[in-house]
Amino acid sequence: MRAVIQQSFGGPEVLEVVTAERPKPLSGEVLVRVRASGVNPVDLAVRSGAFPLLGEPPFVLGWDISGEVVEAGPGARYEVGEEVYGMPFFPRAASGYAEYVAAPSRQLARKPATIDHVHAAALPLAALTAWQGLVDGTGLKPGDRVLVERGAGGVGHLAVQIAKAQGAYVVAVASEERREFLTGLGADEVVDYRSVDVAATVRDIDVVLDSTAQAEHLLPVLRPGGTLVSLLEHGAPEVAERVRAAGYRFKGVSVEPDYAALEAIAALVDAGRLKPFVQHTFDLADAGKAHEAVATGHVQGKIVLTV
């Protein structure tokens, strides 16, 4: 099979297509013929060595996959021919930038029926992050006021829709040119961070979903007892302590595989309440170019590799 491997840490140029051995599914696992693989910011951090999650190279990046089952080990939940999607093994290696991935069947879910593999591959890591932070992490309920930082990004544009599906009032933070995109996704307000000080402008928020690693600067927008959900400071106990000392709740999110949440996310998609947006696709052989696109920091929605 084709796979994208890196032999050393470095820039996008270290990613190279090689011929690798096709994995073999164990008991409870399935072999997925990958049709599309999502690209996430964490992939870039692991590739460069800034976040050495997988240890030293060589390794194959990638977690978000969508494809069809071509082989099923004993006891697996799916049969050959079924279409599945998911984010297996995270934070361990899933080797998703490849034509075939073997994964535990309970870390995958049936692909949403109403979208193609490209759009399904855009969902798992980002949608699970939003779901685990907002729904599982805060018990979000109708009428809650939610502020989503980087509202037009990979996690953000899905978080806006997931929060709306829970009945929340959603304030999205993004540049002015993203306003129409975000209101089209259901955002009740869009705050242009380039023209206003968000922390000095927005008030009475119940939940903040922050992905800036500067979570504390948004505390003024929260109501007393409100919740700060941090995607990048989940492992920083000193931040959590300061937030709680200020009278707020803190929830750190470290996303993990979750087939039940994937099933709930797929149901939202098929009900027309959640639409992943893919700005660009790249062939598997152009994984380096995909990383360059993500590195701009201005991707609307997601970047996906076609396999």
Helices and strands as residue ranges (DSSP letters): E 2-6, G 12-14, E 15-19, E 29-39, H 41-48, E 65-72, E 83-86, E 100-104, G 105-107, E 108-110, H 117-121, H 124-130, I 131-136, H 137-138, E 145-148, H 154-165, E 169-174, G 176-178, H 179-184, E 189-192, H 198-201, E 205-210, G 215-221, E 222-230, H 237-245, E 249-252, H 259-270, E 278-283, G 284-286, H 287-295, E 302-306
